[in-house]
Amino acid sequence: MITAALGILPGLAFCVIGWFSKKAGMADGIILGILGLSENYVCGIFVLCTGSILLSFLSITLLIAKKVNRRTQMPFVPFLEGGYILWFILNAVKGVVHG
């Protein structure tokens, strides 16, 4: 029960930040919360950080190429998915190596 509550925290925090800043969608936080609930809070934090890094790399690349400007909005869910895929691959490799 405690692990499930901790798993929701990254998504809940993202929802609260999105609510006050109006810069993030609520769906991103909900998806992150569900992901943390189904896996664990470490997965939620890993996916959030990895998704943010992936989005940052793409955003910087597009800004340098002058394809977007600072006010361009981009969806975050595909980058959360990329972070989760990386989490899944790393856990699969860890299971093969240690299993």
C-alpha positions as CSV (number, residue, x, y, z in Angstrom):
1,M,0.0,0.0,0.0
2,I,2.8,2.4,0.8
3,T,4.7,1.5,-2.4
4,A,1.5,2.3,-4.4
5,A,1.1,5.7,-2.7
6,L,4.8,6.5,-3.3
7,G,4.3,5.5,-6.9
8,I,1.6,8.0,-7.5
9,L,3.7,10.9,-6.1
10,P,5.7,11.8,-9.2
11,G,2.5,12.0,-11.3
12,L,0.7,13.9,-8.6
13,A,3.5,16.4,-8.3
14,F,3.5,16.9,-12.1
15,C,-0.2,17.5,-12.0
16,V,0.1,20.1,-9.3
17,I,3.0,21.9,-11.1
18,G,1.0,21.8,-14.3
19,W,-2.1,23.1,-12.6
20,F,-0.3,26.2,-11.2
21,S,2.0,26.9,-14.1
22,K,-0.4,26.1,-16.9
23,K,2.7,24.8,-18.9
24,A,2.0,21.1,-18.6
25,G,-1.0,19.0,-19.4
26,M,-2.9,17.1,-16.7
27,A,-2.9,14.0,-18.9
28,D,0.9,13.9,-18.6
29,G,0.7,13.8,-14.8
30,I,-2.1,11.2,-14.8
31,I,-0.2,8.9,-17.1
32,L,2.9,9.3,-15.0
33,G,0.9,8.6,-11.8
34,I,-0.6,5.4,-13.4
35,L,2.8,4.3,-14.5
36,G,4.2,4.8,-11.0
37,L,1.3,3.0,-9.5
38,S,1.7,0.0,-11.8
39,E,5.5,-0.2,-11.4
40,N,7.0,1.8,-8.5
41,Y,8.1,5.3,-7.6
42,V,11.6,4.8,-8.9
43,C,10.2,4.0,-12.3
44,G,8.0,7.1,-12.2
45,I,11.0,9.3,-11.4
46,F,13.2,7.6,-13.9
47,V,10.6,8.0,-16.7
48,L,10.0,11.6,-15.8
49,C,13.7,12.5,-15.8
50,T,14.4,10.5,-19.0
51,G,11.4,12.0,-20.8
52,S,12.5,15.5,-19.8
53,I,16.0,14.9,-21.1
54,L,14.7,13.4,-24.4
55,L,12.4,16.4,-24.9
56,S,15.2,18.8,-24.0
57,F,17.5,17.3,-26.7
58,L,14.8,17.5,-29.3
59,S,13.8,21.0,-28.3
60,I,17.4,22.3,-28.4
61,T,17.9,20.6,-31.8
62,L,14.8,22.2,-33.2
63,L,15.6,25.6,-31.8
64,I,19.1,25.5,-33.3
65,A,17.6,24.5,-36.7
66,K,15.0,27.3,-36.3
67,K,12.1,25.0,-36.9
68,V,10.4,26.1,-33.7
69,N,10.5,29.1,-31.3
70,R,10.4,29.4,-27.5
71,R,6.6,29.5,-27.4
72,T,6.1,26.3,-29.4
73,Q,4.2,23.6,-27.4
74,M,5.2,20.0,-27.7
75,P,3.5,16.9,-26.4
76,F,5.2,15.2,-23.4
77,V,3.5,11.8,-23.5
78,P,5.7,10.4,-26.4
79,F,8.8,11.3,-24.4
80,L,7.4,9.6,-21.3
81,E,6.8,6.6,-23.4
82,G,10.4,6.7,-24.6
83,G,11.6,6.9,-21.0
84,Y,9.4,3.9,-20.1
85,I,10.8,1.9,-23.1
86,L,14.3,2.7,-21.8
87,W,13.3,1.6,-18.3
88,F,11.9,-1.7,-19.7
89,I,15.0,-2.4,-21.7
90,L,17.3,-1.7,-18.8
91,N,15.3,-4.0,-16.5
92,A,15.2,-6.7,-19.2
93,V,19.0,-6.5,-19.6
94,K,19.5,-6.5,-15.8
95,G,17.3,-9.6,-15.6
96,V,19.2,-11.4,-18.3
97,V,22.6,-10.5,-16.7
98,H,21.6,-11.3,-13.1
99,G,18.9,-13.9,-13.8
